[in-house]
């Protein structure tokens, strides 16, 4: 039987996770939004972790924390390891943070063992993966990939504070963003470890798995307009009930996505007007989120949903319009790097599982810069974006050993 005292890497990971979890903007729950005071505190703590592990480290112009271990050939392209330290509101403690501390622990283990990698290794703690505070899209990782959108600086949070002003208050430098872009020729690859945020590894009784691709996403806002009327006097056959129409449309979304392989679709928001108990709903605005690892399949799914919703609207005498506002293509992971992860998983005595990621990650942005791959770690119940988010110290140790093995293979 394995005891926690036999798991030095896992215990180190969990201790660092516990430390980072103390940095929150809300008493009693973990909320750490990009460029908030808690994000600054977490960035400073991460900076200290990196330096304690023997890395030279700094906080860059956009608030990402970057640590570097030099290699035997300092001019060789660097291997990057990273994830994010921002959170959603009322978050769990492992989403993003796990990948950052695993990178630090693994590079620190190489340093402590006196192993000099052939190429430099950098650990990056990105700051804006969740995109909760500002209307951005992976802004800090896109900056490294050379795709930062200057208009993001003018976006504001719910309090009216612009990203530009928040960045300056954080200690960052809007004028230094362009210089963050990396030369693809100087990057050997990018690895990211993340909790699965789903139930497949747990169902397979596996501690880790290799990500095959990150799903593409279509997001849209839909609007259904009917006619308000008295709930007691308008006969059922004469109603133009917008909410009843949307109820049918939600069923269409569920049916269309469940009858395809590896697709999901969600109506996450529905706003009813006028919203009175005795008034037939006149208007409903709702959202659509559709995902697949195959872009052609995703596009076909969305088109089928739109076609069926239009037919439902016509039958019910209501109008239906839909406005896409986000198209993120599917991102396949690099085959060569994924094979290194798979070899390390096998070497740990674990059956390799390949699985797609339904959630977006910084690896989406980094894949436009250099070859990228991801390792998933089992999480209890598949629960994420929730204080109940949980992994075991045993799985943390397995993930650390697998990542260490894979890194050694890559930088040998």
N, C-alpha and C positions, 0 to 999 in steps of 0.2 A: 504493500500500500504506500502511495506517495503522500508525504506530509508537506505542509507549507514550508517547513524549514529546508526542504530539498528543492525549493523553487526560487532561487535568488533573483533571477531576471523577472519572473512574474511578480514577486513581492515588491521589487523596486518599481515596476510599472504601476502597481496598485497604489503604492505610497505617493507617487507623483500625481496620479489621478486624484487622489484624496486631497492633496495640497491645492491643485488647480480648482477643485470644486468649491473651495472657500471663497473664491473671488466671484462675487455676484452683485448685480445692481439692485436686487430685491431681497429683503430679509425673509427668510423662511423658504425660499425656493431659488433654484439656479436659473438666472437669466443674465446672460453676458452678451450684449449686443455689440456689434462692430463700432469701435472708437469710443465706447463708453468708459467711464472710470474703471469698471471691473475688467474690461478688456485690457486697459493699460496695466492694471495690476497683474493680470494673468500673463501679459507679454513680458513684464519685468521678471516674474517668477520663472517663465520659460527661458528667458535669457540667462538667469542664474543657473538653471538646470544644465543648460548647454555648456556653460563655462566650467561648471563643476565636473562635467563629463570629459573635459579636455578639449572642447571645441572653441575656436575663436568665433565670437558671435556679436551680432548687432541687431537693432530694430531698424527696418528700412523706412523709406519715405512714405509708404502706405500702411505701416504698422505691422507688417509681417516680421517675424523673428527668424533670423537666418544664422545658422551655425555651420562651421566648416572645419573638417579634418583634412589636412593636406595629405596628398599621396606621394608615393615615391617619384611620380612624374607630375609635378605640380601643374604643368601646362596641358596635361591630358584632359579630355572632356570629363566633367564631374557627374557622378551618380547623385541624383536628388531623391530624398525621402521626405515625405511630408503629409500633412493634413491640416485641419483648422482648429482654432481654439475659441471661436465665437460659438454661440448657442442660440437655440430658439428660446421663446419665452416659456418658463417653467420646464426646463429641459432635464434630460438625463445627463450623467457625467461622462459618458464614454464616447458619444458621437463626436468624431473629429479629434478630440483630445487624446484618445487611445493611440491613434496613428502617430501623433506628434511625440508622445512620450516613448513609444516603442522605438521610433527612430533614434531618439536621444540615448535610450538604454543600449540599443544595439551598437551604435557607433562608439559609445562609451566603453562597451565591453571589448571592442576591437582595440581601442586605445589602451585600456587597462591590461590587455593581454600582450601588449607590445607588438601588435600586428600593424604593419604599415600597408595600407591598400595601394594598389598600383596607380589608382587615380584618386583625385580628391572626392570626398563624400560630403554632401551638404544636407542638413536637416532644416526644413522650412515649416514654420507654424503660420499658416495663412490666417487672415482675420475676417474675411467676408464671404464665407461659403454659404451660410444660411440665408443671406440676403433678406433679412427680416427688417432691418432698420431703414435701409435706403432702397430705392428702385434700381438695383444693380443686378449683375449676373456674374458671380464668381470674380469680382473685380480684382482682388489681390493676386489670385493665380493667373488671371488673364493679363495682368500687368507684367508678370515674369515672362509670359508667352508673347508679349509684344502686342496685345490686343485690348489694352485699356481704352474705354470710350470716354473721351474728355467730357462729354455731356453728363456723365455720372457725377461729376463734381458739383453740378448744379441741382441734383436731386435732393429732396428734403425729407426728413422724417416727419412723424405725426406732430411733432412740436414745432415744425417750421425751420429746423436747423438744417443747413445744407451740409452735404458731405464735405465740401471744401472747408467750411468753418469748423466742423467737428474734427477734421484731420489736423488742422492747425492747433486746435485746443489739445488734441492728443499728443502733439509734439512732432507730427509728421510734416511733410513738405510737398504741397501740390506741384511745385515746380520741379521736383525731383522724380516724378513718376516715370517720365519717358526713359530716364536712364536705367530703370529697373529691368527693361526688356533684355532677355538673354539671347545670345547668339546660339542658334540651334547646333552649330558645329562644336560648341563648348559644353554640350549636355549629352551625356552618355545614355541617360534614361531617367525615368521617374517611377518610384514605387510608393504606393499608399496602402496602409493597413487601416481597416475600418470595421466596426461592428456591422454585421449583415443587415440589420434593421428588417429582418424577415425571418420566417420559420424553417427554411429548408435545411440548414445545417443541423438544427436541433432535431428535426424529424429524422435526419440521417444519422444521428448520434455521432456527429463529426465536429471537432473543435474549430477547424478552419476549412476554407475553400478558396478556389482560385476564380477570380472574376473573368468571364469570357468577354463581356461587353457591358457598357452602361447604356441603358435604354434611352432612346430618343423620346422627346416630349412635345406634344402639342397642347397648348392652353388657349382657351377661347372664352369669351363672354357671350351668353345668349340672352335674348330678350323675347318674351312672349306677352302679347297684349290682347286682352279680351275686352270684357265689358262688366263694369260693376253693376250690381243690382241687389235688391232686398233678398236676404237669405230665406225669408218666409213666403215671398209672394211670386217669385219667378219660377215657373215650372222647370223641372229638370231637363226636359227636351228642348227648352228654349234658351238655355244658358250658354254663355260664352265664357266659361270659367277658365281663367289663365292657369290657376294652380292645378286643376284637374288635368289640363293638357300637359303641364310639366310633369305631373306624376306619371303619366304615360311615357313621356320622353325619358324620364329617369329609368324606367323599365327597359326602354330601347337601348340606352347606354349600357345597362348591365347585361342585357342579352347579347348585344353585338360584341362586347369584349369577352364574355365568358365562353363564347362558341369558337373563339380563335385560340391558337396556341401562343403562349407567352405574350399576351396583351392584357393590359388593365386599363380601365377607364373609370373616372370618378366625378360625380357631381358633389363638390365640396361646399358650395355656397348657394343658397336660394333665398332671395329677398322678395317678400310678398307685399303688394300694395293693394288696397289701403291697410290691410292687416287688422281688420276688425272682425269680431266673432259673428256678427250678423250681416256681413257684407260679402257678396260673391267676389272673389279676387279678380281685380282688373288687370294686374300686371305682375309678372314674376321675372326677375333677372337672376340667371344662374350661371355657374361656371362649369366648364368641361376641362378635365385633365386626362389626356390619353397617352399611353406609353407602350413602347415595344422596342426590342433590340433590333428590329428590322424596320427601316424607314418606310419601305414600300407597304409593308403590312400595316404600319401605323396610319399612313395616309389613306389606305383603303378603308380602315376601320372608321376614321373620322368622316370620310365621305359617306359611308353607309349610315352612320348615325345622323348626319345632316339630312340625307335623303328621306330617311324614315321619320325624322322629326318634322320635316316639312309636310309630309303626307298626313301625319297626325294633326298638325295645326290646321290643315285644310279641312279635314273631316270635322273638326271641332269649331270651326268658324273663328279661329284666332290667328293673329299674325306671328311669324317666327323669323327672327334674324339672328345671325351669329357672326361674331367678330374675332377671328384669331389674333392673339397678341404675343404669342411666343412659339417659336419653332426651334427646338434644339435637336440636332441630328443625333442618331445613335453613334456611340463611340466604341468601336471594337478595341480591345486591349492588344498590346503588342505580343505577337506569338512567341518571339524569342524570350522576352522577359517572363512571360507566363510559364514557359517551359522551365525556367530556372526555379520559379516558385513551386511548380509541380514536383520537380526533382527534390527540392528541400522538404516538401510535404511527405513524399514517399520515404525519404531518408529518416524522417521522424516516426515512421511506422504507421502513417495515416493514409487511408485510401483517398486519393485526390478526387474532389468533386469540382466540376466546372459549373458556374451559375452566373446568370446575368444579374446586373444591379438594376433594380427598379428606381432607385434614387439617384440624383445627380451628385457629383463629387468634384473636388478640385482636379482630379485626374482628367476630367473632360477638357478643361482649359489646357492642362499640361500636355495632353496628347497632341495638341497643335504645335507644340514646341519640340517634343522629343518622344521616343518610344516610351510608353507608359503601361503599367500593370498594377493590379490590385489584389490584395489578400483580404478575405472576409474572415471575421471571427464570430463564432456563435454567440448569440445573445438570448437571454432567457425569454421564452415566449415570443421571440421575434419582435419584442416591444422596443420602440425608439421614439424620440421626441416626447419623452414622458419620464417623470421622476423614477418610474419603476424599471427603467433601463438597467440591465445587469449582466455582468459576465463573471466568470470564476477566475480565481488566481491561477488555477491549473491551466485554463485556456489562455490566459495572458502569457503564461510561461511558454506554452506551446507556440503561440504566435511569435514571441520574441526569439525562440530558438529557430523557428522556420525562417523568419526574416534574416537572422544572423547568418544562417547557412546560405540562403539565397544571395545575400550581399557578398559573402566571401566568394561564391561562385562567379559573381558578376565582375568583381573588382580584382580578381586574382591576376 
